Amino acid sequence: MKQTATTLEDTYRIAAELAATLKPGDTVALSGDLGAGKTTFVRGITMALHGHAKDVTSPTFTLMNIYEGTPPIYHFDWYRIDSLASLQTLGMEEYLEGTGIAIVEWGEKFPQELPAKTRHIRISLNTDGTRHFSGI
């Protein structure tokens, strides 16, 4: 299914709809060009599940952020990881399908490392500023 967001509030609404279906052990892989809104979408999921998102930032350089709450959210960014060997040394297995919800930006780089039941969502940014979300 595809949904379109024309405003930030639309993006948060779509994220909240997805969040309502998530449970501990779930993994979501987000793909889309730079600036498509992946981190904003994670912020929307976090707001829906935890009631706030003040600490949600892109983990581009840290590779993972943990947002404490019930359930915890493990936010990964694989953009700067350049090899499967590098990814495997990070020990992410305990977080994927763990006790929280794992959300992976740029998961398409290493799809073989994602659990089989991963939900894949693609965010496309259009020239008019709207965003299309597919896979929701």
C-alpha positions as CSV (number, residue, x, y, z in Angstrom):
1,M,0.0,0.0,0.0
2,K,1.2,3.5,-0.7
3,Q,0.5,6.6,1.3
4,T,1.3,10.2,0.5
5,A,2.4,13.0,3.0
6,T,2.1,16.6,2.0
7,T,2.9,18.0,5.5
8,L,5.0,17.0,8.5
9,E,1.8,16.2,10.3
10,D,0.9,13.7,7.5
11,T,4.3,12.0,7.9
12,Y,3.7,11.7,11.7
13,R,0.2,10.4,11.1
14,I,1.5,7.7,8.7
15,A,4.3,6.8,11.2
16,A,1.7,6.6,14.1
17,E,-0.4,4.2,12.0
18,L,2.6,2.0,11.5
19,A,3.6,2.3,15.1
20,A,0.2,1.0,16.2
21,T,1.0,-2.3,14.5
22,L,4.5,-2.8,15.9
23,K,5.5,-5.0,18.8
24,P,8.7,-6.0,20.5
25,G,10.9,-8.1,18.2
26,D,9.8,-6.3,15.1
27,T,12.3,-4.8,12.6
28,V,11.5,-2.0,10.1
29,A,13.9,-1.2,7.3
30,L,13.6,2.3,5.8
31,S,15.0,3.2,2.4
32,G,15.0,6.4,0.4
33,D,17.3,9.0,-0.9
34,L,19.2,11.4,1.4
35,G,16.7,13.9,2.7
36,A,13.7,11.7,2.0
37,G,12.5,11.8,5.6
38,K,13.7,8.5,7.2
39,T,14.8,10.1,10.5
40,T,11.6,12.2,10.6
41,F,9.6,9.0,10.1
42,V,11.4,7.4,13.1
43,R,10.6,10.5,15.1
44,G,7.0,10.0,14.3
45,I,7.1,6.3,15.4
46,T,8.9,7.3,18.6
47,M,6.3,10.0,19.4
48,A,3.5,7.5,18.8
49,L,5.0,4.8,21.0
50,H,6.7,6.9,23.7
51,G,4.7,10.1,23.7
52,H,7.7,12.3,22.9
53,A,10.7,12.3,20.5
54,K,13.0,14.9,21.9
55,D,16.0,12.7,21.6
56,V,15.5,11.3,18.1
57,T,18.4,12.2,15.9
58,S,20.1,10.5,12.9
59,P,22.6,7.9,14.1
60,T,24.7,8.4,11.0
61,F,27.9,8.7,12.9
62,T,27.0,6.8,16.0
63,L,25.4,3.9,14.0
64,M,22.8,3.3,16.6
65,N,20.6,5.3,19.0
66,I,18.5,3.7,21.7
67,Y,15.3,5.4,22.7
68,E,14.3,4.2,26.1
69,G,10.6,3.5,26.7
70,T,8.2,0.6,26.5
71,P,9.2,-0.9,24.2
72,P,12.7,0.5,23.6
73,I,13.4,1.5,20.0
74,Y,16.8,0.7,18.5
75,H,17.5,3.1,15.7
76,F,20.2,2.1,13.2
77,D,21.8,3.9,10.3
78,W,23.8,1.8,7.9
79,Y,24.6,4.6,5.5
80,R,28.3,4.9,6.4
81,I,28.9,1.1,6.8
82,D,31.0,0.1,3.8
83,S,31.2,-3.7,4.1
84,L,29.3,-6.7,5.4
85,A,32.3,-7.5,7.6
86,S,32.2,-4.1,9.2
87,L,28.5,-4.5,9.9
88,Q,28.9,-7.9,11.4
89,T,31.5,-6.7,13.9
90,L,29.0,-4.3,15.5
91,G,27.0,-7.1,17.2
92,M,23.5,-5.9,16.2
93,E,22.0,-9.4,16.3
94,E,20.9,-8.9,19.9
95,Y,18.8,-5.9,18.9
96,L,17.3,-7.2,15.7
97,E,14.3,-9.4,16.8
98,G,15.2,-8.5,20.4
99,T,13.1,-7.1,23.2
100,G,12.5,-3.8,21.5
101,I,11.6,-2.5,18.0
102,A,14.5,-2.1,15.6
103,I,14.4,0.5,12.9
104,V,17.1,0.4,10.3
105,E,17.8,3.3,7.9
106,W,19.6,2.2,4.7
107,G,18.7,-1.4,5.5
108,E,18.7,-2.1,1.7
109,K,22.6,-2.0,1.8
110,F,22.7,-5.3,3.7
111,P,19.3,-7.0,3.3
112,Q,20.8,-10.4,4.2
113,E,21.4,-9.2,7.7
114,L,17.8,-8.3,8.4
115,P,15.4,-10.7,9.9
116,A,13.1,-12.6,7.4
117,K,10.0,-10.8,8.8
118,T,11.4,-7.3,8.4
119,R,8.9,-4.7,7.2
120,H,10.4,-2.8,4.3
121,I,9.2,0.8,3.8
122,R,10.4,3.0,0.9
123,I,10.1,6.8,1.2
124,S,10.2,8.7,-2.0
125,L,10.6,12.5,-2.0
126,N,8.9,14.1,-5.0
127,T,9.8,17.4,-6.7
128,D,6.7,19.1,-5.2
129,G,7.9,18.2,-1.7
130,T,5.4,15.4,-1.1
131,R,6.6,12.1,0.1
132,H,5.3,8.7,-0.9
133,F,5.5,5.8,1.6
134,S,5.3,2.3,0.1
135,G,5.3,-0.9,2.0
136,I,3.2,0.4,4.9
